[in-house]
Amino acid sequence: MILRAHDVIHSFFIPTMRFKQDAVPGLAIHMHFTPIQTGEYEILCAELCGLGHYKMHGMLKVLSREEFDKWLAAREADKQ
Ligand SMILES: [Cu+2]
C-alpha cells in the first residue's frame, strides 16, 4: 500500500501486527507486509494529529485465497 497525508503527520498503526509507519505530507510512503493469519485487525492512528484523531481508525480484513476470490467475484459482478 501507499501512505499519503494531506494535512499533518499521521501514523498508520496495526497494533496486533506491530506494524507502524508515519504518513508525512508531501511524501508517498510505500509499505509492504505479508499477513500470516486470517482475521480482522484494528487500524489506528498513533500520532496525535488534531481534533479528529479519535475518529481515525478502521479494520483490516485478511481473507483466505478462497474468501478473497469470492469477494472479488462479487465485486466484479456488482460492476456490471
Ligand atoms: Cu491521529
PDB file of the backbone (N, CA, C, O) and the ligand in Angstrom, with CONECT records:
HET     CU  A 101       1
ATOM      1  N   MET A   1       0.840  -1.178   0.000  1.00  0.00           N
ATOM      2  CA  MET A   1       0.000   0.000   0.000  1.00  0.00           C
ATOM      3  C   MET A   1       0.880   1.234   0.000  1.00  0.00           C
ATOM      4  O   MET A   1       2.075   1.175   0.290  1.00  0.00           O
ATOM      5  N   ILE A   2       0.252   2.360  -0.335  1.00  0.00           N
ATOM      6  CA  ILE A   2       0.982   3.623  -0.363  1.00  0.00           C
ATOM      7  C   ILE A   2       0.306   4.577   0.616  1.00  0.00           C
ATOM      8  O   ILE A   2      -0.903   4.796   0.531  1.00  0.00           O
ATOM      9  N   LEU A   3       1.064   5.140   1.535  1.00  0.00           N
ATOM     10  CA  LEU A   3       0.542   6.083   2.526  1.00  0.00           C
ATOM     11  C   LEU A   3       0.784   7.509   2.062  1.00  0.00           C
ATOM     12  O   LEU A   3       1.882   7.860   1.630  1.00  0.00           O
ATOM     13  N   ARG A   4      -0.261   8.327   2.159  1.00  0.00           N
ATOM     14  CA  ARG A   4      -0.135   9.757   1.874  1.00  0.00           C
ATOM     15  C   ARG A   4      -0.891  10.521   2.955  1.00  0.00           C
ATOM     16  O   ARG A   4      -1.898  10.033   3.471  1.00  0.00           O
ATOM     17  N   ALA A   5      -0.420  11.700   3.298  1.00  0.00           N
ATOM     18  CA  ALA A   5      -1.124  12.584   4.229  1.00  0.00           C
ATOM     19  C   ALA A   5      -1.292  13.927   3.529  1.00  0.00           C
ATOM     20  O   ALA A   5      -0.377  14.415   2.866  1.00  0.00           O
ATOM     21  N   HIS A   6      -2.471  14.514   3.687  1.00  0.00           N
ATOM     22  CA  HIS A   6      -2.726  15.787   3.010  1.00  0.00           C
ATOM     23  C   HIS A   6      -2.629  16.973   3.952  1.00  0.00           C
ATOM     24  O   HIS A   6      -2.536  18.111   3.494  1.00  0.00           O
ATOM     25  N   ASP A   7      -2.649  16.731   5.275  1.00  0.00           N
ATOM     26  CA  ASP A   7      -2.689  17.868   6.190  1.00  0.00           C
ATOM     27  C   ASP A   7      -1.503  17.881   7.157  1.00  0.00           C
ATOM     28  O   ASP A   7      -0.660  18.776   7.100  1.00  0.00           O
ATOM     29  N   VAL A   8      -1.444  16.897   8.034  1.00  0.00           N
ATOM     30  CA  VAL A   8      -0.397  16.838   9.071  1.00  0.00           C
ATOM     31  C   VAL A   8       0.179  15.422   9.106  1.00  0.00           C
ATOM     32  O   VAL A   8      -0.240  14.554   8.339  1.00  0.00           O
ATOM     33  N   ILE A   9       1.131  15.200   9.990  1.00  0.00           N
ATOM     34  CA  ILE A   9       1.699  13.854  10.135  1.00  0.00           C
ATOM     35  C   ILE A   9       0.700  12.955  10.870  1.00  0.00           C
ATOM     36  O   ILE A   9       0.179  13.314  11.926  1.00  0.00           O
ATOM     37  N   HIS A  10       0.447  11.791  10.294  1.00  0.00           N
ATOM     38  CA  HIS A  10      -0.350  10.744  10.939  1.00  0.00           C
ATOM     39  C   HIS A  10       0.562   9.526  11.108  1.00  0.00           C
ATOM     40  O   HIS A  10       1.686   9.507  10.607  1.00  0.00           O
ATOM     41  N   SER A  11       0.070   8.526  11.812  1.00  0.00           N
ATOM     42  CA  SER A  11       0.861   7.309  11.969  1.00  0.00           C
ATOM     43  C   SER A  11      -0.051   6.098  11.816  1.00  0.00           C
ATOM     44  O   SER A  11      -0.874   5.809  12.685  1.00  0.00           O
ATOM     45  N   PHE A  12       0.107   5.396  10.700  1.00  0.00           N
ATOM     46  CA  PHE A  12      -0.677   4.197  10.400  1.00  0.00           C
ATOM     47  C   PHE A  12      -0.176   3.069  11.287  1.00  0.00           C
ATOM     48  O   PHE A  12       1.006   2.727  11.252  1.00  0.00           O
ATOM     49  N   PHE A  13      -1.082   2.481  12.095  1.00  0.00           N
ATOM     50  CA  PHE A  13      -0.651   1.514  13.098  1.00  0.00           C
ATOM     51  C   PHE A  13      -1.618   0.340  13.159  1.00  0.00           C
ATOM     52  O   PHE A  13      -2.821   0.529  13.338  1.00  0.00           O
ATOM     53  N   ILE A  14      -1.098  -0.863  13.009  1.00  0.00           N
ATOM     54  CA  ILE A  14      -1.862  -2.097  13.223  1.00  0.00           C
ATOM     55  C   ILE A  14      -1.223  -2.765  14.439  1.00  0.00           C
ATOM     56  O   ILE A  14      -0.250  -3.507  14.303  1.00  0.00           O
ATOM     57  N   PRO A  15      -1.782  -2.496  15.653  1.00  0.00           N
ATOM     58  CA  PRO A  15      -1.135  -2.966  16.881  1.00  0.00           C
ATOM     59  C   PRO A  15      -0.888  -4.470  16.920  1.00  0.00           C
ATOM     60  O   PRO A  15       0.185  -4.910  17.332  1.00  0.00           O
ATOM     61  N   THR A  16      -1.879  -5.267  16.490  1.00  0.00           N
ATOM     62  CA  THR A  16      -1.746  -6.724  16.576  1.00  0.00           C
ATOM     63  C   THR A  16      -0.569  -7.224  15.750  1.00  0.00           C
ATOM     64  O   THR A  16       0.073  -8.214  16.101  1.00  0.00           O
ATOM     65  N   MET A  17      -0.292  -6.527  14.646  1.00  0.00           N
ATOM     66  CA  MET A  17       0.812  -6.928  13.774  1.00  0.00           C
ATOM     67  C   MET A  17       2.112  -6.194  14.110  1.00  0.00           C
ATOM     68  O   MET A  17       3.156  -6.439  13.507  1.00  0.00           O
ATOM     69  N   ARG A  18       2.021  -5.293  15.080  1.00  0.00           N
ATOM     70  CA  ARG A  18       3.188  -4.474  15.447  1.00  0.00           C
ATOM     71  C   ARG A  18       3.780  -3.799  14.214  1.00  0.00           C
ATOM     72  O   ARG A  18       4.991  -3.797  13.992  1.00  0.00           O
ATOM     73  N   PHE A  19       2.870  -3.225  13.419  1.00  0.00           N
ATOM     74  CA  PHE A  19       3.252  -2.607  12.154  1.00  0.00           C
ATOM     75  C   PHE A  19       2.873  -1.139  12.219  1.00  0.00           C
ATOM     76  O   PHE A  19       1.704  -0.811  12.417  1.00  0.00           O
ATOM     77  N   LYS A  20       3.845  -0.251  12.054  1.00  0.00           N
ATOM     78  CA  LYS A  20       3.572   1.186  12.186  1.00  0.00           C
ATOM     79  C   LYS A  20       4.435   1.965  11.215  1.00  0.00           C
ATOM     80  O   LYS A  20       5.617   1.674  11.034  1.00  0.00           O
ATOM     81  N   GLN A  21       3.817   2.970  10.588  1.00  0.00           N
ATOM     82  CA  GLN A  21       4.556   3.822   9.669  1.00  0.00           C
ATOM     83  C   GLN A  21       3.947   5.218   9.684  1.00  0.00           C
ATOM     84  O   GLN A  21       2.727   5.358   9.597  1.00  0.00           O
ATOM     85  N   ASP A  22       4.769   6.243   9.791  1.00  0.00           N
ATOM     86  CA  ASP A  22       4.284   7.616   9.724  1.00  0.00           C
ATOM     87  C   ASP A  22       3.841   7.943   8.304  1.00  0.00           C
ATOM     88  O   ASP A  22       4.419   7.460   7.331  1.00  0.00           O
ATOM     89  N   ALA A  23       2.808   8.769   8.204  1.00  0.00           N
ATOM     90  CA  ALA A  23       2.360   9.331   6.929  1.00  0.00           C
ATOM     91  C   ALA A  23       2.697  10.819   6.984  1.00  0.00           C
ATOM     92  O   ALA A  23       2.221  11.531   7.868  1.00  0.00           O
ATOM     93  N   VAL A  24       3.507  11.286   6.054  1.00  0.00           N
ATOM     94  CA  VAL A  24       4.045  12.643   6.091  1.00  0.00           C
ATOM     95  C   VAL A  24       3.545  13.428   4.878  1.00  0.00           C
ATOM     96  O   VAL A  24       3.670  12.956   3.748  1.00  0.00           O
ATOM     97  N   PRO A  25       2.973  14.637   5.097  1.00  0.00           N
ATOM     98  CA  PRO A  25       2.503  15.425   3.960  1.00  0.00           C
ATOM     99  C   PRO A  25       3.607  15.623   2.914  1.00  0.00           C
ATOM    100  O   PRO A  25       4.751  15.931   3.248  1.00  0.00           O
ATOM    101  N   GLY A  26       3.237  15.440   1.649  1.00  0.00           N
ATOM    102  CA  GLY A  26       4.188  15.626   0.559  1.00  0.00           C
ATOM    103  C   GLY A  26       4.944  14.372   0.168  1.00  0.00           C
ATOM    104  O   GLY A  26       5.644  14.367  -0.844  1.00  0.00           O
ATOM    105  N   LEU A  27       4.817  13.306   0.949  1.00  0.00           N
ATOM    106  CA  LEU A  27       5.529  12.068   0.643  1.00  0.00           C
ATOM    107  C   LEU A  27       4.537  10.951   0.318  1.00  0.00           C
ATOM    108  O   LEU A  27       3.441  10.900   0.877  1.00  0.00           O
ATOM    109  N   ALA A  28       4.932  10.059  -0.591  1.00  0.00           N
ATOM    110  CA  ALA A  28       4.184   8.822  -0.848  1.00  0.00           C
ATOM    111  C   ALA A  28       5.058   7.704  -0.303  1.00  0.00           C
ATOM    112  O   ALA A  28       6.100   7.384  -0.876  1.00  0.00           O
ATOM    113  N   ILE A  29       4.634   7.114   0.801  1.00  0.00           N
ATOM    114  CA  ILE A  29       5.451   6.123   1.501  1.00  0.00           C
ATOM    115  C   ILE A  29       4.923   4.720   1.200  1.00  0.00           C
ATOM    116  O   ILE A  29       3.780   4.390   1.517  1.00  0.00           O
ATOM    117  N   HIS A  30       5.765   3.915   0.591  1.00  0.00           N
ATOM    118  CA  HIS A  30       5.380   2.551   0.234  1.00  0.00           C
ATOM    119  C   HIS A  30       5.549   1.636   1.441  1.00  0.00           C
ATOM    120  O   HIS A  30       6.566   1.673   2.133  1.00  0.00           O
ATOM    121  N   MET A  31       4.520   0.806   1.678  1.00  0.00           N
ATOM    122  CA  MET A  31       4.568  -0.143   2.790  1.00  0.00           C
ATOM    123  C   MET A  31       4.296  -1.530   2.242  1.00  0.00           C
ATOM    124  O   MET A  31       3.487  -1.698   1.329  1.00  0.00           O
ATOM    125  N   HIS A  32       4.954  -2.493   2.785  1.00  0.00           N
ATOM    126  CA  HIS A  32       4.755  -3.865   2.344  1.00  0.00           C
ATOM    127  C   HIS A  32       4.743  -4.764   3.569  1.00  0.00           C
ATOM    128  O   HIS A  32       5.637  -4.693   4.412  1.00  0.00           O
ATOM    129  N   PHE A  33       3.726  -5.611   3.662  1.00  0.00           N
ATOM    130  CA  PHE A  33       3.713  -6.597   4.732  1.00  0.00           C
ATOM    131  C   PHE A  33       2.959  -7.830   4.249  1.00  0.00           C
ATOM    132  O   PHE A  33       2.132  -7.745   3.341  1.00  0.00           O
ATOM    133  N   THR A  34       3.242  -8.957   4.850  1.00  0.00           N
ATOM    134  CA  THR A  34       2.605 -10.220   4.475  1.00  0.00           C
ATOM    135  C   THR A  34       1.919 -10.805   5.707  1.00  0.00           C
ATOM    136  O   THR A  34       2.581 -11.368   6.579  1.00  0.00           O
ATOM    137  N   PRO A  35       0.572 -10.671   5.784  1.00  0.00           N
ATOM    138  CA  PRO A  35      -0.142 -11.270   6.912  1.00  0.00           C
ATOM    139  C   PRO A  35       0.019 -12.797   6.893  1.00  0.00           C
ATOM    140  O   PRO A  35       0.052 -13.413   5.827  1.00  0.00           O
ATOM    141  N   ILE A  36       0.117 -13.384   8.059  1.00  0.00           N
ATOM    142  CA  ILE A  36       0.300 -14.835   8.127  1.00  0.00           C
ATOM    143  C   ILE A  36      -0.921 -15.553   8.703  1.00  0.00           C
ATOM    144  O   ILE A  36      -0.942 -16.780   8.811  1.00  0.00           O
ATOM    145  N   GLN A  37      -1.944 -14.761   9.075  1.00  0.00           N
ATOM    146  CA  GLN A  37      -3.135 -15.358   9.674  1.00  0.00           C
ATOM    147  C   GLN A  37      -4.366 -14.571   9.244  1.00  0.00           C
ATOM    148  O   GLN A  37      -4.351 -13.340   9.244  1.00  0.00           O
ATOM    149  N   THR A  38      -5.437 -15.284   8.876  1.00  0.00           N
ATOM    150  CA  THR A  38      -6.675 -14.595   8.526  1.00  0.00           C
ATOM    151  C   THR A  38      -7.288 -14.001   9.785  1.00  0.00           C
ATOM    152  O   THR A  38      -6.979 -14.421  10.900  1.00  0.00           O
ATOM    153  N   GLY A  39      -8.172 -13.005   9.590  1.00  0.00           N
ATOM    154  CA  GLY A  39      -8.842 -12.392  10.728  1.00  0.00           C
ATOM    155  C   GLY A  39      -9.081 -10.919  10.472  1.00  0.00           C
ATOM    156  O   GLY A  39      -8.826 -10.409   9.381  1.00  0.00           O
ATOM    157  N   GLU A  40      -9.580 -10.241  11.504  1.00  0.00           N
ATOM    158  CA  GLU A  40      -9.829  -8.803  11.424  1.00  0.00           C
ATOM    159  C   GLU A  40      -8.890  -8.115  12.399  1.00  0.00           C
ATOM    160  O   GLU A  40      -8.746  -8.528  13.549  1.00  0.00           O
ATOM    161  N   TYR A  41      -8.261  -7.064  11.915  1.00  0.00           N
ATOM    162  CA  TYR A  41      -7.241  -6.363  12.690  1.00  0.00           C
ATOM    163  C   TYR A  41      -7.551  -4.872  12.717  1.00  0.00           C
ATOM    164  O   TYR A  41      -7.815  -4.265  11.679  1.00  0.00           O
ATOM    165  N   GLU A  42      -7.517  -4.296  13.898  1.00  0.00           N
ATOM    166  CA  GLU A  42      -7.810  -2.879  14.045  1.00  0.00           C
ATOM    167  C   GLU A  42      -6.655  -2.031  13.520  1.00  0.00           C
ATOM    168  O   GLU A  42      -5.485  -2.334  13.754  1.00  0.00           O
ATOM    169  N   ILE A  43      -7.007  -0.961  12.804  1.00  0.00           N
ATOM    170  CA  ILE A  43      -6.031   0.018  12.319  1.00  0.00           C
ATOM    171  C   ILE A  43      -6.267   1.312  13.090  1.00  0.00           C
ATOM    172  O   ILE A  43      -7.406   1.763  13.208  1.00  0.00           O
ATOM    173  N   LEU A  44      -5.221   1.899  13.604  1.00  0.00           N
ATOM    174  CA  LEU A  44      -5.328   3.134  14.376  1.00  0.00           C
ATOM    175  C   LEU A  44      -4.368   4.184  13.838  1.00  0.00           C
ATOM    176  O   LEU A  44      -3.432   3.871  13.103  1.00  0.00           O
ATOM    177  N   CYS A  45      -4.612   5.436  14.215  1.00  0.00           N
ATOM    178  CA  CYS A  45      -3.614   6.479  14.022  1.00  0.00           C
ATOM    179  C   CYS A  45      -2.882   6.602  15.356  1.00  0.00           C
ATOM    180  O   CYS A  45      -3.508   6.790  16.400  1.00  0.00           O
ATOM    181  N   ALA A  46      -1.561   6.497  15.316  1.00  0.00           N
ATOM    182  CA  ALA A  46      -0.763   6.521  16.544  1.00  0.00           C
ATOM    183  C   ALA A  46      -0.085   7.879  16.760  1.00  0.00           C
ATOM    184  O   ALA A  46       0.825   8.005  17.580  1.00  0.00           O
ATOM    185  N   GLU A  47      -0.536   8.880  16.022  1.00  0.00           N
ATOM    186  CA  GLU A  47       0.041  10.225  16.158  1.00  0.00           C
ATOM    187  C   GLU A  47      -1.081  11.166  16.558  1.00  0.00           C
ATOM    188  O   GLU A  47      -2.130  11.175  15.913  1.00  0.00           O
ATOM    189  N   LEU A  48      -0.891  11.953  17.600  1.00  0.00           N
ATOM    190  CA  LEU A  48      -1.913  12.924  17.998  1.00  0.00           C
ATOM    191  C   LEU A  48      -1.944  14.015  16.924  1.00  0.00           C
ATOM    192  O   LEU A  48      -1.180  14.978  16.974  1.00  0.00           O
ATOM    193  N   CYS A  49      -2.855  13.839  15.944  1.00  0.00           N
ATOM    194  CA  CYS A  49      -2.789  14.617  14.705  1.00  0.00           C
ATOM    195  C   CYS A  49      -3.765  15.784  14.661  1.00  0.00           C
ATOM    196  O   CYS A  49      -3.706  16.586  13.729  1.00  0.00           O
ATOM    197  N   GLY A  50      -4.642  15.903  15.617  1.00  0.00           N
ATOM    198  CA  GLY A  50      -5.596  17.010  15.608  1.00  0.00           C
ATOM    199  C   GLY A  50      -6.903  16.607  16.267  1.00  0.00           C
ATOM    200  O   GLY A  50      -6.997  15.560  16.907  1.00  0.00           O
ATOM    201  N   LEU A  51      -7.922  17.467  16.098  1.00  0.00           N
ATOM    202  CA  LEU A  51      -9.201  17.240  16.767  1.00  0.00           C
ATOM    203  C   LEU A  51      -9.889  15.948  16.301  1.00  0.00           C
ATOM    204  O   LEU A  51     -10.624  15.336  17.076  1.00  0.00           O
ATOM    205  N   GLY A  52      -9.665  15.529  15.063  1.00  0.00           N
ATOM    206  CA  GLY A  52     -10.317  14.330  14.546  1.00  0.00           C
ATOM    207  C   GLY A  52      -9.548  13.051  14.819  1.00  0.00           C
ATOM    208  O   GLY A  52      -9.928  11.982  14.342  1.00  0.00           O
ATOM    209  N   HIS A  53      -8.471  13.152  15.580  1.00  0.00           N
ATOM    210  CA  HIS A  53      -7.610  11.984  15.822  1.00  0.00           C
ATOM    211  C   HIS A  53      -8.390  10.783  16.357  1.00  0.00           C
ATOM    212  O   HIS A  53      -8.162   9.647  15.941  1.00  0.00           O
ATOM    213  N   TYR A  54      -9.305  11.047  17.278  1.00  0.00           N
ATOM    214  CA  TYR A  54     -10.030   9.932  17.912  1.00  0.00           C
ATOM    215  C   TYR A  54     -10.878   9.152  16.903  1.00  0.00           C
ATOM    216  O   TYR A  54     -11.242   8.004  17.158  1.00  0.00           O
ATOM    217  N   LYS A  55     -11.194   9.771  15.758  1.00  0.00           N
ATOM    218  CA  LYS A  55     -12.026   9.096  14.749  1.00  0.00           C
ATOM    219  C   LYS A  55     -11.192   8.323  13.727  1.00  0.00           C
ATOM    220  O   LYS A  55     -11.748   7.662  12.850  1.00  0.00           O
ATOM    221  N   MET A  56      -9.885   8.398  13.829  1.00  0.00           N
ATOM    222  CA  MET A  56      -9.031   7.783  12.817  1.00  0.00           C
ATOM    223  C   MET A  56      -8.761   6.325  13.163  1.00  0.00           C
ATOM    224  O   MET A  56      -7.760   5.991  13.797  1.00  0.00           O
ATOM    225  N   HIS A  57      -9.671   5.477  12.735  1.00  0.00           N
ATOM    226  CA  HIS A  57      -9.468   4.051  12.935  1.00  0.00           C
ATOM    227  C   HIS A  57     -10.207   3.296  11.847  1.00  0.00           C
ATOM    228  O   HIS A  57     -11.082   3.855  11.185  1.00  0.00           O
ATOM    229  N   GLY A  58      -9.870   2.062  11.660  1.00  0.00           N
ATOM    230  CA  GLY A  58     -10.513   1.222  10.658  1.00  0.00           C
ATOM    231  C   GLY A  58     -10.205  -0.232  10.946  1.00  0.00           C
ATOM    232  O   GLY A  58      -9.599  -0.567  11.964  1.00  0.00           O
ATOM    233  N   MET A  59     -10.631  -1.087  10.035  1.00  0.00           N
ATOM    234  CA  MET A  59     -10.377  -2.517  10.197  1.00  0.00           C
ATOM    235  C   MET A  59      -9.703  -3.066   8.943  1.00  0.00           C
ATOM    236  O   MET A  59     -10.057  -2.701   7.822  1.00  0.00           O
ATOM    237  N   LEU A  60      -8.751  -3.928   9.146  1.00  0.00           N
ATOM    238  CA  LEU A  60      -8.106  -4.664   8.061  1.00  0.00           C
ATOM    239  C   LEU A  60      -8.647  -6.091   8.117  1.00  0.00           C
ATOM    240  O   LEU A  60      -8.556  -6.757   9.148  1.00  0.00           O
ATOM    241  N   LYS A  61      -9.210  -6.555   6.999  1.00  0.00           N
ATOM    242  CA  LYS A  61      -9.699  -7.935   6.934  1.00  0.00           C
ATOM    243  C   LYS A  61      -8.715  -8.744   6.116  1.00  0.00           C
ATOM    244  O   LYS A  61      -8.474  -8.435   4.949  1.00  0.00           O
ATOM    245  N   VAL A  62      -8.157  -9.752   6.701  1.00  0.00           N
ATOM    246  CA  VAL A  62      -7.264 -10.672   5.997  1.00  0.00           C
ATOM    247  C   VAL A  62      -8.069 -11.938   5.708  1.00  0.00           C
ATOM    248  O   VAL A  62      -8.507 -12.639   6.619  1.00  0.00           O
ATOM    249  N   LEU A  63      -8.252 -12.211   4.406  1.00  0.00           N
ATOM    250  CA  LEU A  63      -9.076 -13.339   3.968  1.00  0.00           C
ATOM    251  C   LEU A  63      -8.206 -14.464   3.435  1.00  0.00           C
ATOM    252  O   LEU A  63      -7.063 -14.251   3.030  1.00  0.00           O
ATOM    253  N   SER A  64      -8.766 -15.661   3.442  1.00  0.00           N
ATOM    254  CA  SER A  64      -8.115 -16.782   2.755  1.00  0.00           C
ATOM    255  C   SER A  64      -8.213 -16.528   1.256  1.00  0.00           C
ATOM    256  O   SER A  64      -9.011 -15.695   0.827  1.00  0.00           O
ATOM    257  N   ARG A  65      -7.424 -17.226   0.456  1.00  0.00           N
ATOM    258  CA  ARG A  65      -7.484 -17.057  -1.003  1.00  0.00           C
ATOM    259  C   ARG A  65      -8.894 -17.320  -1.507  1.00  0.00           C
ATOM    260  O   ARG A  65      -9.393 -16.591  -2.363  1.00  0.00           O
ATOM    261  N   GLU A  66      -9.549 -18.372  -0.976  1.00  0.00           N
ATOM    262  CA  GLU A  66     -10.913 -18.721  -1.407  1.00  0.00           C
ATOM    263  C   GLU A  66     -11.904 -17.598  -1.076  1.00  0.00           C
ATOM    264  O   GLU A  66     -12.714 -17.215  -1.919  1.00  0.00           O
ATOM    265  N   GLU A  67     -11.837 -17.081   0.136  1.00  0.00           N
ATOM    266  CA  GLU A  67     -12.732 -15.982   0.531  1.00  0.00           C
ATOM    267  C   GLU A  67     -12.473 -14.738  -0.310  1.00  0.00           C
ATOM    268  O   GLU A  67     -13.405 -14.049  -0.723  1.00  0.00           O
ATOM    269  N   PHE A  68     -11.203 -14.463  -0.557  1.00  0.00           N
ATOM    270  CA  PHE A  68     -10.847 -13.288  -1.350  1.00  0.00           C
ATOM    271  C   PHE A  68     -11.380 -13.420  -2.772  1.00  0.00           C
ATOM    272  O   PHE A  68     -11.932 -12.463  -3.314  1.00  0.00           O
ATOM    273  N   ASP A  69     -11.222 -14.598  -3.385  1.00  0.00           N
ATOM    274  CA  ASP A  69     -11.715 -14.808  -4.746  1.00  0.00           C
ATOM    275  C   ASP A  69     -13.228 -14.610  -4.809  1.00  0.00           C
ATOM    276  O   ASP A  69     -13.739 -14.021  -5.762  1.00  0.00           O
ATOM    277  N   LYS A  70     -13.946 -15.101  -3.795  1.00  0.00           N
ATOM    278  CA  LYS A  70     -15.405 -14.903  -3.738  1.00  0.00           C
ATOM    279  C   LYS A  70     -15.744 -13.420  -3.642  1.00  0.00           C
ATOM    280  O   LYS A  70     -16.625 -12.927  -4.346  1.00  0.00           O
ATOM    281  N   TRP A  71     -15.039 -12.721  -2.768  1.00  0.00           N
ATOM    282  CA  TRP A  71     -15.267 -11.284  -2.589  1.00  0.00           C
ATOM    283  C   TRP A  71     -15.006 -10.543  -3.893  1.00  0.00           C
ATOM    284  O   TRP A  71     -15.781  -9.670  -4.284  1.00  0.00           O
ATOM    285  N   LEU A  72     -13.915 -10.892  -4.565  1.00  0.00           N
ATOM    286  CA  LEU A  72     -13.547 -10.224  -5.813  1.00  0.00           C
ATOM    287  C   LEU A  72     -14.573 -10.494  -6.898  1.00  0.00           C
ATOM    288  O   LEU A  72     -14.929  -9.587  -7.651  1.00  0.00           O
ATOM    289  N   ALA A  73     -15.061 -11.740  -6.992  1.00  0.00           N
ATOM    290  CA  ALA A  73     -16.066 -12.096  -7.988  1.00  0.00           C
ATOM    291  C   ALA A  73     -17.355 -11.321  -7.741  1.00  0.00           C
ATOM    292  O   ALA A  73     -17.972 -10.835  -8.689  1.00  0.00           O
ATOM    293  N   ALA A  74     -17.769 -11.198  -6.485  1.00  0.00           N
ATOM    294  CA  ALA A  74     -18.986 -10.446  -6.148  1.00  0.00           C
ATOM    295  C   ALA A  74     -18.813  -8.976  -6.513  1.00  0.00           C
ATOM    296  O   ALA A  74     -19.746  -8.337  -7.001  1.00  0.00           O
ATOM    297  N   ARG A  75     -17.645  -8.458  -6.281  1.00  0.00           N
ATOM    298  CA  ARG A  75     -17.363  -7.054  -6.605  1.00  0.00           C
ATOM    299  C   ARG A  75     -17.395  -6.820  -8.109  1.00  0.00           C
ATOM    300  O   ARG A  75     -17.932  -5.817  -8.579  1.00  0.00           O
ATOM    301  N   GLU A  76     -16.818  -7.749  -8.853  1.00  0.00           N
ATOM    302  CA  GLU A  76     -16.834  -7.644 -10.313  1.00  0.00           C
ATOM    303  C   GLU A  76     -18.268  -7.746 -10.847  1.00  0.00           C
ATOM    304  O   GLU A  76     -18.636  -7.043 -11.788  1.00  0.00           O
ATOM    305  N   ALA A  77     -19.080  -8.634 -10.235  1.00  0.00           N
ATOM    306  CA  ALA A  77     -20.475  -8.792 -10.650  1.00  0.00           C
ATOM    307  C   ALA A  77     -21.259  -7.508 -10.404  1.00  0.00           C
ATOM    308  O   ALA A  77     -22.115  -7.136 -11.207  1.00  0.00           O
ATOM    309  N   ASP A  78     -20.966  -6.827  -9.291  1.00  0.00           N
ATOM    310  CA  ASP A  78     -21.646  -5.568  -8.972  1.00  0.00           C
ATOM    311  C   ASP A  78     -21.353  -4.479  -9.993  1.00  0.00           C
ATOM    312  O   ASP A  78     -22.181  -3.597 -10.219  1.00  0.00           O
ATOM    313  N   LYS A  79     -20.191  -4.536 -10.602  1.00  0.00           N
ATOM    314  CA  LYS A  79     -19.802  -3.502 -11.567  1.00  0.00           C
ATOM    315  C   LYS A  79     -20.614  -3.592 -12.854  1.00  0.00           C
ATOM    316  O   LYS A  79     -20.761  -2.604 -13.572  1.00  0.00           O
ATOM    317  N   GLN A  80     -21.148  -4.800 -13.147  1.00  0.00           N
ATOM    318  CA  GLN A  80     -21.837  -4.987 -14.428  1.00  0.00           C
ATOM    319  C   GLN A  80     -23.340  -4.806 -14.310  1.00  0.00           C
ATOM    320  O   GLN A  80     -24.056  -4.932 -15.303  1.00  0.00           O
TER     321      GLN A  80
HETATM  322 CU    CU A 101      -4.170  10.835  14.659  1.00  0.00          CU2+
END
